[in-house]
Structure formats: C-alpha cells, structure tokens
Amino acid sequence: MIPKKHSTIYKQVSEELNQDILLVEQIVEFYYKKIRSSLSDLKEPRINVEGLGHFVIKQAKVKKAIPHYKDLIDNHSTETFRAYHKKALLEKKLDQLIEIEKKLVLEEDRKKQFQDEKYTKNNLAKPETDSGRDN
C-alpha cells in the first residue's frame, strides 16, 4: 500500500461528496483533535476509533506514572502564580491517573470473573452442542 498525502485525500473526498475541500479538512481535523483529547484526558481506559482499532491504556504505565507525579508535586515550588498553576495541573493529572487506575483494576476483575464463570468445572463437564441439547 502506497501512503497518500493528506492533501490528495482531502481533494478526493471533497470531490466524492461534492463539498468544499476546506470543509472536509476542518471536519477531519476536528475529528482527530477530539480523538487526541479523549486519549490524553484519561477518562476511559479503552477508546475505539472507527477504522483504526482500539487504544487501551497500559496498567503498568499508569502504575509507573503515579509515583512520578507524586514526586513532582512534592518537590514543586509554589512561589509564583505560574508555579502554583503548574502544580494545580500536576495534581489534576495525578487525580486522573488514580481514577483511571481504579477503572483498570475494575476491568481486570470483571475479566477475571468472566473467565472464572466461563471455565468452571460445571461448565467444562457439559459440552455445548449446536442444537442446544445434549446427545
């Protein structure tokens, strides 16, 4: 597959839809801006982007980032208004990381519970058939 430049894609789409190329460009930029913000806001552990797949936050990265942000906050000076504002942003990011870690743990527990229910000895003893009844 030969990659295409974005300007040729905008032109092709605008011709197909019979719309202005500037409108198509603004719509695509808005869409990807929203995707980038949803990825960086850490509101959900998993984001699905149509045509690109799923983006999942790695729990190990979150666990590593939390102590890093705690150290930054502890060592951060608040002598000026700008420094105080930056510390407030760091605290907000730390809160987001803690919340997303809780969601990741809940998701992991849900998956484990599903696997346990699916593969219990009772379920393994009775194989499923296509007709729904045992032979």
Backbone torsions as a table, in degrees:
resi	resn	phi	psi	omega
1	MET	NA	127.8	179.7
2	ILE	-93.6	122.7	-179.4
3	PRO	-66.3	146.5	178.9
4	LYS	-109.0	150.6	175.3
5	LYS	-75.5	150.5	-177.1
6	HIS	-62.6	-30.6	-179.0
7	SER	-66.6	-35.5	178.0
8	THR	-71.9	-34.9	178.3
9	ILE	-66.6	-44.3	177.8
10	TYR	-58.3	-42.5	-178.6
11	LYS	-64.9	-44.7	-179.8
12	GLN	-63.5	-44.3	-179.0
13	VAL	-66.5	-41.2	180.0
14	SER	-65.1	-35.2	177.0
15	GLU	-70.5	-40.2	179.1
16	GLU	-63.6	-41.6	-177.2
17	LEU	-90.6	-5.3	-178.5
18	ASN	57.2	47.3	179.6
19	GLN	-124.6	164.2	178.2
20	ASP	-66.7	139.7	-178.3
21	ILE	-63.5	-33.2	179.1
22	LEU	-65.5	-39.2	178.0
23	LEU	-63.5	-45.6	179.2
24	VAL	-61.4	-43.4	179.9
25	GLU	-62.6	-42.0	-179.1
26	GLN	-68.1	-37.9	178.7
27	ILE	-64.6	-45.8	-179.8
28	VAL	-64.5	-43.5	178.7
29	GLU	-63.1	-39.7	178.0
30	PHE	-63.3	-43.9	-179.1
31	TYR	-60.3	-49.0	-178.5
32	TYR	-71.5	-27.3	174.8
33	LYS	-65.8	-42.1	177.8
34	LYS	-64.4	-39.9	178.2
35	ILE	-62.9	-47.6	179.6
36	ARG	-60.1	-41.9	-179.1
37	SER	-68.8	-37.5	179.0
38	SER	-69.2	-30.9	175.9
39	LEU	-71.5	-40.3	-175.7
40	SER	-84.4	-18.4	-179.8
41	ASP	-77.0	-14.6	177.5
42	LEU	56.4	43.3	178.4
43	LYS	-86.6	-34.2	-179.1
44	GLU	-131.1	145.3	-179.5
45	PRO	-75.5	-17.2	-177.5
46	ARG	-137.0	130.5	179.6
47	ILE	-126.8	130.5	178.3
48	ASN	-102.2	124.4	175.8
49	VAL	-111.9	116.7	-176.9
50	GLU	-57.5	125.6	178.5
51	GLY	88.9	-15.8	179.1
52	LEU	-113.6	-25.6	177.7
53	GLY	112.8	-163.7	-178.4
54	HIS	-98.0	139.4	172.8
55	PHE	-113.5	122.3	-175.4
56	VAL	-120.5	134.1	177.4
57	ILE	-75.7	133.3	-179.2
58	LYS	-84.8	128.6	-176.3
59	GLN	-64.4	-35.2	179.7
60	ALA	-63.8	-38.4	178.8
61	LYS	-65.8	-39.7	179.8
62	VAL	-65.9	-44.4	179.9
63	LYS	-63.0	-33.1	178.9
64	LYS	-75.9	-33.6	-176.2
65	ALA	-75.1	-31.8	-176.3
66	ILE	-60.8	-51.2	177.6
67	PRO	-63.8	-32.4	177.6
68	HIS	-61.5	-46.8	179.3
69	TYR	-67.6	-35.5	177.0
70	LYS	-62.4	-42.2	177.6
71	ASP	-64.1	-41.8	178.8
72	LEU	-60.6	-42.8	-178.8
73	ILE	-67.5	-42.5	-179.4
74	ASP	-63.6	-35.5	-176.1
75	ASN	-94.9	2.6	-175.1
76	HIS	-86.2	133.5	179.1
77	SER	-87.0	147.5	178.2
78	THR	-122.5	41.7	-177.8
79	GLU	-73.0	-29.3	-179.3
80	THR	-117.7	166.6	178.2
81	PHE	-64.5	-38.4	179.4
82	ARG	-63.6	-42.5	178.8
83	ALA	-65.9	-38.8	177.5
84	TYR	-63.5	-42.5	178.5
85	HIS	-62.7	-42.6	179.5
86	LYS	-64.2	-38.9	178.1
87	LYS	-65.0	-38.4	178.0
88	ALA	-63.5	-38.9	176.9
89	LEU	-65.7	-39.4	177.1
90	LEU	-63.8	-40.9	178.3
91	GLU	-65.1	-38.3	177.7
92	LYS	-64.2	-43.2	179.3
93	LYS	-64.6	-38.9	177.5
94	LEU	-62.5	-43.5	177.5
95	ASP	-61.0	-40.7	177.7
96	GLN	-63.3	-41.9	179.2
97	LEU	-64.3	-40.5	179.3
98	ILE	-65.4	-42.6	178.9
99	GLU	-64.5	-41.8	-178.9
100	ILE	-69.6	-31.4	176.5
101	GLU	-65.1	-40.6	177.1
102	LYS	-60.9	-43.2	179.2
103	LYS	-65.0	-37.7	178.5
104	LEU	-65.9	-39.3	178.2
105	VAL	-66.1	-43.2	177.1
106	LEU	-61.2	-41.9	178.9
107	GLU	-64.3	-40.9	178.4
108	GLU	-64.9	-42.1	177.8
109	ASP	-63.8	-40.3	178.8
110	ARG	-63.2	-42.2	178.7
111	LYS	-64.8	-42.1	179.9
112	LYS	-64.1	-42.4	179.0
113	GLN	-63.7	-40.5	178.3
114	PHE	-63.0	-44.5	178.8
115	GLN	-63.3	-40.6	179.3
116	ASP	-63.7	-42.2	178.5
117	GLU	-68.0	-35.9	-176.7
118	LYS	-71.6	-37.3	-173.4
119	TYR	-113.3	35.8	174.3
120	THR	-74.1	163.2	-178.6
121	LYS	-63.2	-32.2	178.8
122	ASN	-63.7	-42.4	-179.0
123	ASN	-72.1	-31.8	180.0
124	LEU	-73.0	-26.4	-178.0
125	ALA	-72.5	-26.3	-178.0
126	LYS	-115.0	97.5	179.1
127	PRO	-69.8	146.3	178.6
128	GLU	-81.4	146.4	175.8
129	THR	-117.2	164.0	-179.9
130	ASP	-64.4	-35.4	-176.7
131	SER	-82.9	-11.2	177.7
132	GLY	90.0	-0.1	178.7
133	ARG	-126.0	152.5	-179.9
134	ASP	-79.0	144.6	178.7
135	ASN	-98.7	NA	NA
